[in-house]
Amino acid sequence: MQTNSNNYSHFADAHGNSRPARLLIPRSQRRIFFVQFTLMTIVGWVVGGIVSIAVEKIFWQSLLPTFANQPQVWSFCVRLLGNIVFAVVFAADQALVMRRYLSGWLWILATSIGWLLANGVSTAWINYIATLANSSAQTLTTEASLTLGFLSTFLYILSGIWLGLLQWLVLRRYTVKTWWWNFFPSFSFFCISLVVWLLSLMKNLIPAAGMYWIEQGFTAMILGVIPAIGLCTLRKQLQRQAGIPRSS
């Protein structure tokens, strides 16, 4: 049995290059996948935000007397719970589309944890830089302020690697040559930062409330459009196409 298995593997390797690798998202399904993934990402962003805010509000009201003893600890716990709820809802909405091509549960787990890590790391760095800026506000020059602002943006973009890494751990089970996905969410974060900066140039023309919703809308759209394009370029593993068990 071992000899037959090895012969079959050598035969598959010898003839695997004679046929093109299949795409994770078939060409005939690209358009509908792009629309559905983008739409569900936007829905997940909106619904996740609403649900997380509602959960935080409920806990704030129900635990209000407890906050008096340890307000910072409970405040952190409530915010963390809200972030977890948002991440799970956001990932679950994407998984409704992704489950046709890979494990939906693995996508939820990877995207939720990756988002929490990326958000936590970027928030910690941004808060630290903001503290430095506030502590030296009187002596801070214009160049130093611009440098700190650029550093905050750079660290926010760099935090996307955490999301990319967790999602890559899932994608590598189904696709080949996906190492670049580790950096792909960072590209999405870069586009978000660029759009937010461009919108800030028009802040005198748009009310603050309207500017907030425009930024949120563009953010959700970018988080859907760019990953959808990347997913449409991924190719399946030949072992899975031929029904050959993946070697360890």
C-alpha positions in Angstrom: 0.0 0.0 0.0 2.8 2.4 0.8 4.4 1.7 -2.6 1.2 2.3 -4.5 0.7 5.5 -2.6 4.2 6.7 -3.4 3.8 5.8 -7.1 0.5 7.8 -7.2 2.2 10.8 -5.5 5.0 10.7 -8.1 2.5 10.4 -10.9 0.5 13.4 -9.5 3.7 15.5 -9.2 4.8 14.6 -12.7 1.6 15.5 -14.3 0.4 18.3 -11.9 2.0 21.0 -14.0 0.2 19.9 -17.1 -3.0 21.4 -15.9 -3.5 24.9 -14.5 -4.1 25.3 -10.8 -7.7 26.0 -9.9 -8.7 29.2 -8.3 -10.1 29.3 -4.8 -12.9 31.5 -6.2 -13.8 30.1 -9.6 -13.9 32.7 -12.4 -17.6 32.1 -12.9 -18.3 33.1 -9.3 -15.9 36.0 -9.0 -18.4 38.8 -9.6 -21.1 37.4 -7.2 -18.4 36.7 -4.6 -17.0 40.2 -4.8 -20.4 41.7 -4.4 -21.5 39.4 -1.6 -18.2 39.6 0.4 -18.1 43.4 0.2 -21.8 43.7 1.1 -21.5 41.3 4.1 -18.3 43.1 5.3 -20.2 46.4 5.3 -23.2 44.7 7.1 -20.8 43.2 9.6 -19.1 46.5 10.2 -22.4 48.3 10.8 -24.2 45.5 12.8 -21.1 44.7 14.8 -20.7 48.3 15.8 -24.4 48.6 16.8 -24.4 45.4 18.8 -21.1 46.1 20.5 -22.3 49.6 21.6 -25.6 48.1 22.8 -23.7 45.4 24.8 -21.4 48.0 26.4 -24.4 50.2 27.3 -26.2 47.3 28.9 -23.2 46.4 31.0 -22.5 50.0 31.9 -26.1 50.4 33.3 -26.2 47.0 35.0 -22.8 47.3 36.6 -22.9 51.0 37.4 -22.6 50.7 41.2 -19.7 48.3 40.8 -17.7 50.8 38.7 -17.3 53.1 41.8 -14.8 50.6 43.4 -12.6 49.8 40.4 -13.7 52.1 37.5 -10.6 51.6 35.3 -10.7 47.8 35.6 -14.4 47.5 34.8 -14.2 50.1 32.1 -11.4 48.0 30.4 -13.5 44.8 30.7 -16.6 46.3 29.2 -14.6 47.8 26.3 -12.9 44.4 25.7 -16.3 42.7 25.7 -17.6 45.2 23.2 -14.6 44.6 21.0 -15.0 40.9 21.2 -18.7 41.1 20.2 -17.8 43.4 17.3 -15.0 41.1 16.0 -17.2 38.0 16.2 -20.1 39.6 14.4 -17.8 41.2 11.8 -16.0 37.8 11.1 -19.3 35.8 11.1 -20.8 38.0 8.4 -17.7 37.4 6.2 -17.8 33.7 7.0 -21.3 33.4 5.6 -19.7 34.0 2.2 -16.3 32.3 2.8 -17.8 29.0 4.1 -18.4 28.0 0.5 -14.7 27.9 -0.1 -13.1 27.0 3.3 -14.1 26.4 6.9 -16.4 29.1 8.0 -15.6 28.4 11.7 -11.9 28.7 11.1 -12.4 32.0 9.3 -14.5 33.3 12.2 -11.9 32.3 14.7 -8.9 33.6 12.7 -10.6 36.9 11.8 -11.9 37.6 15.3 -8.6 36.9 17.1 -6.6 38.7 14.4 -8.9 41.8 14.5 -8.7 41.9 18.3 -4.9 41.7 18.2 -4.6 44.3 15.5 -7.0 46.7 17.2 -5.4 46.1 20.7 -1.8 46.6 19.5 -2.6 49.7 17.4 -4.7 51.3 20.2 -2.0 50.7 22.8 0.7 52.4 20.6 -1.6 55.3 19.6 -2.6 55.9 23.2 1.1 55.8 24.2 2.1 58.3 21.6 -0.9 60.5 22.5 0.3 60.5 26.1 3.8 61.5 25.0 2.3 64.3 22.9 0.1 65.6 25.7 2.9 65.5 28.3 5.1 67.7 26.1 2.4 69.8 24.4 3.9 73.1 25.3 7.4 72.3 24.0 6.3 70.2 21.0 7.3 71.7 17.7 5.3 71.4 14.5 7.8 69.0 13.0 7.6 66.8 16.2 3.8 66.8 16.0 3.9 65.7 12.4 6.4 63.0 13.2 4.2 61.7 16.0 1.2 61.8 13.8 3.0 59.9 11.1 4.3 57.3 13.6 0.7 56.7 14.9 -0.5 56.1 11.4 2.4 53.9 10.6 1.8 51.7 13.7 -1.9 51.5 12.9 -1.0 50.2 9.4 1.6 47.8 10.7 -0.9 46.3 13.2 -2.7 44.8 10.2 0.0 42.1 10.1 -1.7 40.4 13.1 -5.0 40.1 11.2 -3.1 38.9 8.1 -1.1 36.3 10.0 -4.2 34.7 11.6 -6.1 34.6 8.3 -3.0 33.3 6.5 -3.0 30.3 8.9 -6.4 29.4 7.6 -5.8 30.2 3.9 -2.6 28.2 3.7 -4.6 25.1 4.4 -6.6 25.6 1.2 -4.3 27.6 -1.1 -0.7 27.9 -2.3 1.8 30.8 -2.2 -0.2 32.9 0.1 2.6 34.3 2.2 1.9 37.8 1.0 -1.5 37.7 2.7 0.3 38.4 6.0 0.8 42.0 4.8 -2.5 42.4 2.8 -4.6 43.7 5.7 -1.9 46.3 6.3 -2.5 47.5 2.7 -6.2 47.8 3.5 -5.3 49.9 6.6 -3.0 52.0 4.5 -5.9 52.8 2.1 -8.1 53.6 5.0 -5.5 56.0 6.4 -5.1 57.6 3.0 -8.9 58.1 2.6 -9.3 59.5 6.1 -6.4 62.0 5.4 -8.0 63.1 2.1 -11.4 63.5 3.9 -9.7 65.6 6.6 -8.8 68.1 3.9 -12.5 68.7 3.4 -13.4 68.9 7.1 -14.4 72.6 6.7 -17.0 71.6 4.0 -18.6 68.7 5.8 -20.2 68.7 9.3 -18.4 66.6 12.0 -21.3 64.2 12.3 -21.5 63.7 8.5 -17.7 63.3 8.3 -17.8 60.5 10.9 -20.3 58.5 8.9 -18.5 59.1 5.6 -15.3 57.8 7.2 -17.0 54.8 8.6 -18.6 54.0 5.2 -15.3 54.2 3.3 -13.6 52.1 6.0 -16.2 49.3 5.8 -16.1 49.4 2.0 -12.3 49.2 1.8 -12.2 46.3 4.3 -14.6 44.5 1.9 -13.3 45.5 -1.5 -9.5 44.9 -1.1 -9.7 41.5 0.6 -12.3 40.4 -1.9 -9.9 41.2 -4.8 -7.1 39.4 -3.0 -9.2 36.3 -2.4 -10.1 36.1 -6.0 -6.5 35.7 -7.0 -5.7 32.8 -4.6 -5.2 29.3 -6.1 -6.2 26.0 -4.5 -3.6 23.5 -3.4 -3.0 20.7 -6.0 -3.2 18.1 -3.3 -6.7 19.1 -2.5 -7.7 19.2 -6.1 -6.4 15.6 -6.8 -7.7 14.3 -3.5 -4.2 13.6 -2.2 -3.7 14.0 1.5 -1.5 16.9 2.4 2.0 15.8 3.5 3.2 16.9 6.9 
